[in-house]
Amino acid sequence: MKRLLPCALIFGLLGGPTPGAVGSCGGDELEEPADLASYCSEREQLVCVRRELRHEISIAERDDCRRAAIEACTRRFWPSDCRPSERQTRACLNALRSTDTLQMQESELEECHTEALCTVEPSDDAGAGEP
């Protein structure tokens, strides 16, 4: 029981609202392009926490994993044909936060698949053999 409380706290901290996210005026902020650095960092840290909760790694390894995730995400970028919206990235993060999906491997979460995040417009030349 003592071990679950810190893990629940971590999930709560990673999943809380960001400052200014409540009560703003204007357009649909969820349709804006997602910020890769914050999405990547939160996603990879959630993966570390999920692995620890499944007893795949120790608490110390989880902490090392989270630190490495933060560092690695500073050097990542979206592929040129991938510009997910805030809504798409939040769907993935919500799936990762859910205790209902805890026993699933992260690669099994449809919300986090490239196809769900990187919506590519179909080409008229599909299958034409162009590079």
Backbone hydrogen bonds, N-H to C=O, Kabsch-Sander energy under -0.5 kcal/mol:
donor,donor_aa,acceptor,acceptor_aa,energy
5,L,1,M,-1.4
7,C,3,R,-1.2
8,A,4,L,-2.7
9,L,5,L,-2.1
10,I,6,P,-2.3
11,F,7,C,-2.3
12,G,8,A,-2.2
13,L,9,L,-2.5
14,L,10,I,-2.5
15,G,11,F,-1.5
16,G,12,G,-0.6
16,G,13,L,-0.6
21,A,18,T,-2.1
29,E,27,G,-1.0
31,E,28,D,-1.7
32,E,29,E,-1.2
34,A,84,P,-2.7
36,L,34,A,-0.7
39,Y,35,D,-2.3
40,C,36,L,-3.4
41,S,37,A,-2.2
42,E,38,S,-2.3
43,R,39,Y,-3.0
44,E,40,C,-2.8
45,Q,41,S,-2.0
46,L,42,E,-2.3
47,V,43,R,-2.0
48,C,44,E,-1.8
49,V,45,Q,-2.4
50,R,46,L,-2.8
51,R,47,V,-2.3
52,E,48,C,-2.0
53,L,49,V,-2.6
54,R,50,R,-1.7
55,H,52,E,-1.6
56,E,51,R,-2.8
57,I,51,R,-0.8
62,R,58,S,-2.3
63,D,59,I,-2.3
64,D,60,A,-2.3
65,C,61,E,-2.7
66,R,62,R,-2.6
67,R,63,D,-2.1
68,A,64,D,-2.5
69,A,65,C,-2.2
70,I,66,R,-2.1
71,E,67,R,-1.9
72,A,68,A,-2.8
73,C,69,A,-2.1
74,T,70,I,-0.6
74,T,71,E,-1.0
75,R,72,A,-1.6
76,R,73,C,-0.9
82,C,79,P,-2.0
86,E,32,E,-2.4
87,R,30,L,-2.7
89,T,85,S,-2.1
90,R,86,E,-2.4
91,A,87,R,-1.8
92,C,88,Q,-1.4
93,L,89,T,-2.5
94,N,90,R,-2.8
95,A,91,A,-1.8
96,L,92,C,-2.1
97,R,93,L,-2.0
98,S,94,N,-1.4
101,T,98,S,-0.8
102,L,99,T,-0.8
104,M,101,T,-1.7
108,E,105,Q,-2.0
109,L,106,E,-1.4
110,E,108,E,-0.8
112,C,109,L,-1.7
113,H,110,E,-1.3
116,A,113,H,-0.8
117,L,113,H,-1.7
118,C,114,T,-3.7
119,T,117,L,-0.9
120,V,118,C,-0.8
126,A,123,S,-1.2
128,A,125,D,-2.8
